[in-house]
Amino acid sequence: MVGQKGIPANYGGVERHVHDLSRGLADRGFNVSVYSRQWYVKSDAREYKGVNIIYTPSIHTKHFDAISHTFISTIHAIINKFDIIHYHGVGPSLLSWIPRIFSPKTKVITTFHSIDRYHQKWGVIARYFLRLGEWTACRFAHKTIAVSQSLKQYCQNEFNTDTRYIPNGVKLCNKELRFDKIIDFGLKNNEYLVMISRLVPHKGAHILVEAFNSIKKKYSDDPKISKLKLAIVGGSVYTNDYVTSLHQQANVNNDIVFTDFQSGETLRQLYKNAMALVHPSLNEGLPITVLEAMRYAKPSLVSNIPEHLELIQDNRMICNENDVRSLEEKLIEFIKLPQEEKELIGSKNLQIIKKEYSWDVIIPQIVRTYHESYIEKNEKIANVAA
């Protein structure tokens, strides 16, 4: 696995995807190695629950961290003669030509996680190379996987590539509900909304903060709203100025809590004890944070971008993209629903996860993709010989 920051996953949708996929493959007998960045993992462990961890260096800056780590990891993978190199993301796929030329027996798989050039943190030059990365993701891989139907259609329209749709997945959760970790943030069960995301502009945290400030002011006499809090879980990813602006925006409201990045039991409790997840993002691949909330049987209020609409069909839980007033209206509508109706929305979300987005459903599809890449190679060799 190449392109992700590392394992175990601390934050990041791609990192969570690789974390769960790698463990699932290892459980099924695959010998899996995940290339990791020391600054992200903050550990010297060489193995995590059956998955090998390989540390390779990177130039730890905004523009060179991922590509430098991918380059060194690719060279290392070629030297060690892996059967499959699986690239994650269009940026890392820029270097997927290297094994195609220098290690022709290696199968190259690329997962197209999102159209990264739409993210506002990137400048003109970075966006050019990310656009080029989309082409390489579709052209250099033996098999290209798209994590959403809209991304699959995008690849077909833009690059005439027969991309395979295999969505992101999540594990089903059977652990008991606990509260001890959320108390540290001044939160109580079912008395807060939560947003869980990297704090970058295209995720829309500023839209949510503005909408939440407005409803707290307009409905201050409503007992349901007066005690309601908003937890924003996540931190800066080379976006310190944006994070500072969010804190300034939230200064007028004592009921907004910033927790920074969280993982493990703390993150599970932040999901499980929330009234609902709110995800007003402007651009996604297939958002794992929404899938995570759904697996905890939580309602998820999302913006009406295509990737969200693949997951959420209840119109009560969909607001207009980049529209504070629309989000505000949907929040009020949801908060005023009877508790039984909120629980029913969450229950339906869980059923969707069980049917379509459980790793037990998804990993066999990825295994089949790996196997088919070898079968097609052998068929081509046989045809040439004939």
C-alpha positions in Angstrom: 0.0 0.0 0.0 1.5 3.3 -1.2 0.3 6.9 -0.9 -1.3 7.0 2.5 0.4 8.6 5.5 0.6 5.4 7.5 -0.9 2.8 9.8 -2.4 2.7 12.3 -4.7 5.5 11.1 -4.9 8.6 13.4 -6.9 10.8 11.0 -7.7 11.1 7.3 -10.2 9.2 5.1 -7.6 7.6 2.9 -5.6 6.5 6.0 -8.7 4.9 7.6 -9.5 3.2 4.3 -6.0 1.7 4.0 -6.0 0.8 7.8 -9.2 -1.3 7.5 -8.5 -2.7 4.1 -5.0 -3.9 5.1 -6.2 -5.5 8.2 -9.0 -7.3 6.4 -6.6 -8.6 3.7 -4.2 -9.8 6.4 -7.0 -11.6 8.1 -7.7 -13.4 4.8 -4.1 -14.6 4.4 -2.5 -11.8 2.4 1.0 -10.6 3.2 0.3 -6.9 3.4 2.9 -4.1 3.8 1.8 -0.5 4.4 4.4 2.3 3.7 4.2 4.8 6.5 5.6 8.2 7.4 7.3 8.4 10.8 6.0 11.8 11.6 2.4 10.6 11.2 2.6 7.2 13.0 4.9 8.5 15.8 6.0 4.9 16.5 8.8 2.5 15.7 6.5 -0.6 15.5 7.1 -2.8 12.5 3.8 -4.7 12.6 0.2 -3.8 13.4 -2.4 -6.5 13.9 -0.9 -8.7 11.1 0.1 -5.9 8.8 3.7 -5.0 8.1 4.8 -1.4 8.5 7.6 -0.1 6.4 8.9 3.4 7.2 10.4 5.4 4.4 11.5 9.1 4.6 9.7 12.1 3.1 10.3 15.8 2.7 7.8 16.9 5.3 6.3 20.0 3.6 2.9 20.7 2.2 3.8 20.1 -1.4 6.6 17.5 -1.2 5.6 15.2 1.6 3.3 12.9 -0.3 5.2 12.7 -3.6 8.7 12.3 -2.0 7.3 9.5 0.3 5.6 7.8 -2.7 8.8 7.9 -4.8 11.0 6.3 -2.1 8.3 3.8 -1.2 7.9 2.9 -4.9 11.6 2.2 -5.3 11.7 0.2 -2.1 8.7 -1.9 -3.3 10.3 -2.6 -6.6 13.5 -3.7 -5.0 11.5 -6.0 -2.7 9.6 -7.5 -5.6 6.0 -7.2 -4.3 3.3 -8.9 -6.4 1.0 -5.9 -6.2 1.6 -2.2 -5.5 -1.7 -0.5 -4.6 -1.5 3.3 -4.9 -4.1 5.4 -3.0 -4.9 8.8 -4.4 -4.3 10.6 -7.7 -1.3 12.4 -6.4 0.7 9.2 -5.6 -0.4 7.7 -8.8 1.8 10.2 -10.7 4.7 7.7 -10.0 2.8 4.6 -10.9 4.6 4.5 -14.2 7.8 3.5 -12.4 6.8 -0.1 -11.6 5.1 -0.5 -15.0 8.5 0.1 -16.7 11.0 -1.2 -14.2 9.0 -4.1 -12.6 6.7 -5.4 -15.4 5.7 -8.5 -13.4 4.2 -6.3 -10.6 0.5 -5.6 -10.9 -0.4 -1.9 -10.3 -3.7 -1.0 -8.7 -4.8 2.5 -8.1 -7.8 3.7 -6.0 -9.2 7.1 -7.1 -10.4 8.5 -3.7 -11.3 12.0 -4.7 -10.8 14.9 -7.2 -8.1 16.5 -5.0 -7.5 19.5 -7.3 -10.8 20.9 -6.2 -9.5 21.3 -2.7 -8.9 25.0 -1.9 -5.6 24.5 -0.2 -3.8 23.8 -3.5 -2.3 26.4 -5.8 -2.3 26.5 -9.6 0.8 24.4 -10.1 -0.3 21.7 -7.6 -3.7 21.5 -9.2 -2.1 21.0 -12.6 -0.1 18.0 -11.3 -3.2 16.6 -9.5 -5.1 16.8 -12.8 -2.2 14.9 -14.4 -2.5 12.5 -11.5 -6.1 11.7 -12.4 -4.9 10.7 -15.9 -2.1 8.5 -14.6 -4.5 6.9 -12.1 -6.7 5.9 -15.0 -4.0 5.1 -17.6 -1.0 3.5 -15.8 -2.8 1.1 -13.4 -3.7 -2.4 -14.5 -7.0 -1.8 -12.6 -8.4 1.5 -11.4 -10.9 1.5 -8.5 -13.3 4.5 -7.9 -14.8 4.8 -4.4 -18.1 6.4 -5.6 -20.4 6.1 -8.6 -19.8 9.7 -9.5 -16.0 9.2 -9.5 -16.5 6.1 -11.7 -18.6 8.2 -14.2 -16.0 11.0 -14.0 -13.2 8.6 -15.0 -15.2 7.2 -17.9 -16.2 10.7 -19.2 -12.8 12.3 -18.8 -10.4 9.5 -19.6 -12.5 6.8 -21.3 -11.4 4.3 -18.6 -13.4 1.3 -17.6 -13.0 2.0 -13.9 -14.3 -0.4 -11.3 -16.7 1.0 -8.6 -15.8 -0.4 -5.1 -16.9 2.0 -2.3 -15.2 2.8 0.9 -16.2 0.6 3.8 -16.5 0.5 7.6 -16.6 -2.2 10.2 -19.8 -2.9 12.0 -19.7 -1.8 15.7 -20.8 -4.0 18.5 -19.1 -2.3 21.5 -21.1 -1.0 24.4 -21.9 2.7 24.7 -19.6 4.6 27.0 -19.4 8.3 28.1 -16.2 8.8 30.0 -14.1 10.3 27.2 -16.6 12.9 26.0 -17.0 14.3 29.5 -13.5 15.8 29.2 -14.9 18.1 26.4 -17.9 19.1 28.4 -20.2 17.0 26.2 -23.2 14.9 27.2 -24.9 12.0 25.4 -27.4 13.2 22.8 -26.9 16.8 23.6 -24.4 17.8 20.8 -24.0 17.8 17.1 -20.6 16.6 15.7 -18.5 17.4 12.7 -15.5 15.1 12.2 -13.1 16.2 9.5 -9.7 17.7 8.6 -10.2 21.4 9.0 -9.7 22.5 5.4 -12.0 25.0 3.7 -13.7 22.6 1.3 -15.1 20.6 4.2 -17.3 23.5 5.1 -16.7 23.9 8.9 -17.1 27.6 8.6 -20.6 27.1 7.0 -21.6 24.9 10.0 -20.2 27.3 12.6 -22.2 30.2 11.0 -25.4 28.2 10.9 -25.0 27.0 14.5 -24.3 30.5 15.8 -27.4 31.7 14.1 -29.8 29.1 15.5 -28.3 29.5 19.0 -29.1 33.2 18.8 -32.5 32.9 17.2 -33.8 30.1 19.3 -32.1 30.8 22.6 -35.4 30.3 24.5 -35.9 26.8 23.1 -34.8 24.3 25.7 -33.6 21.8 23.1 -31.4 24.3 21.5 -30.2 26.2 24.6 -28.4 23.1 25.9 -27.2 21.9 22.5 -23.5 22.0 21.7 -21.4 21.6 18.6 -18.2 19.5 18.7 -15.8 20.0 15.8 -13.4 17.1 15.7 -10.2 17.6 13.6 -7.3 19.9 13.1 -5.1 21.7 10.7 -3.5 20.1 7.6 -1.3 23.0 6.5 -4.3 25.2 7.1 -3.4 27.1 10.3 -4.9 30.4 9.1 -8.2 28.7 8.3 -8.3 27.0 11.8 -7.6 30.3 13.4 -10.4 31.9 11.5 -12.8 29.2 12.7 -11.9 29.8 16.3 -12.5 33.5 15.9 -15.8 32.8 14.2 -16.8 30.6 17.1 -15.7 33.0 19.9 -19.2 34.5 20.2 -20.6 31.0 21.2 -19.5 29.1 24.3 -21.3 26.0 23.0 -18.8 25.2 20.2 -16.1 22.8 21.2 -12.9 22.2 19.2 -11.3 18.8 20.2 -8.4 18.6 17.6 -7.8 15.2 16.0 -9.0 12.2 18.0 -8.8 8.5 17.5 -9.5 5.2 19.2 -12.1 5.1 22.0 -12.4 8.9 22.2 -13.4 9.1 18.6 -15.8 6.2 18.9 -17.5 7.9 21.8 -17.7 11.2 20.0 -19.6 9.4 17.2 -21.8 7.2 19.3 -23.0 9.9 21.8 -23.8 12.6 19.3 -27.3 13.5 18.3 -26.2 13.6 14.7 -23.2 14.1 12.4 -23.2 17.2 10.3 -21.1 17.2 7.1 -21.5 20.3 4.9 -18.6 19.4 2.6 -18.3 21.0 -0.8 -16.2 18.1 -2.4 -15.7 14.4 -1.5 -14.8 11.0 -2.8 -17.1 8.9 -0.6 -16.9 10.4 2.9 -15.8 7.8 5.5 -16.8 10.1 8.3 -20.5 9.8 7.1 -20.1 6.0 6.7 -18.7 5.9 10.3 -21.7 7.8 11.7 -24.1 5.6 9.8 -22.5 2.4 11.2 -23.2 3.8 14.7 -26.8 4.2 13.7 -26.5 8.0 13.8 -28.5 10.4 11.6 -26.2 12.3 9.2 -27.1 15.8 7.8 -25.1 16.4 4.6 -24.8 18.8 1.7 -26.4 17.8 -1.6 -23.2 16.9 -3.5 -23.4 13.7 -5.6 -21.2 11.6 -3.3 -23.4 12.4 -0.3 -26.5 11.6 -2.2 -25.2 8.1 -2.8 -25.4 7.5 0.9 -28.3 9.7 2.2 -31.6 9.8 0.5 -33.8 11.2 3.2 -34.6 14.8 2.1 -34.9 16.0 5.7 -31.2 15.2 6.1 -29.9 17.0 3.0 -29.1 20.8 2.7 -28.0 22.8 -0.2 -24.3 23.0 -0.8 -22.5 26.1 0.5 -25.7 27.6 1.8 -25.8 28.7 5.4 -29.5 29.4 5.4 -30.4 26.0 4.0 -28.2 24.3 6.6 -29.8 26.4 9.4 -33.3 25.4 8.3 -32.4 21.7 8.1 -30.8 21.8 11.5 -33.9 23.3 13.1 -36.1 20.8 11.3 -34.0 17.9 12.5 -33.6 19.1 16.1 -37.4 19.4 16.5 -38.1 15.8 15.3 -39.3 13.4 18.0 -36.6 11.2 19.4 -38.2 8.1 17.9 -38.0 9.6 14.4 -34.3 10.5 14.9 -33.6 6.9 16.0 -35.5 5.5 13.0 -33.3 7.6 10.7 -30.2 6.3 12.3 -31.5 2.7 12.2 -32.1 3.0 8.4 -28.5 4.3 8.0 -27.2 1.2 9.8 -29.1 -1.1 7.5 -27.6 0.6 4.5 -24.1 0.0 5.9 -24.8 -3.6 6.6 -26.1 -4.2 3.1 -23.6 -2.1 1.0 -20.7 -0.7 2.9 -19.4 -3.3 5.3 -15.9 -4.4 4.8 -17.2 -8.0 4.7 -19.0 -7.0 1.5 -16.2 -4.8 0.0 -12.9 -6.7 0.7 -14.0 -9.7 -1.5 -14.5 -7.3 -4.4 -11.0 -5.9 -4.0 -9.5 -9.4 -3.7 -11.3 -10.3 -6.9 -9.8 -7.2 -8.6 -6.3 -8.3 -7.5 -6.9 -11.8 -8.9 -8.4 -10.7 -12.2 -5.3 -8.5 -12.9 -3.2 -11.7 -12.8 -5.7 -13.7 -14.9 -5.8 -11.0 -17.6 -2.0 -10.9 -17.7 -1.8 -14.7 -18.1 -4.4 -14.6 -20.9 -2.4 -12.0 -22.8 0.7 -14.1 -22.5 -1.1 -17.2 -23.8 -2.6 -15.2 -26.7 0.9 -14.0 -27.7 2.3 -17.5 -27.5 -0.5 -18.8 -29.7 
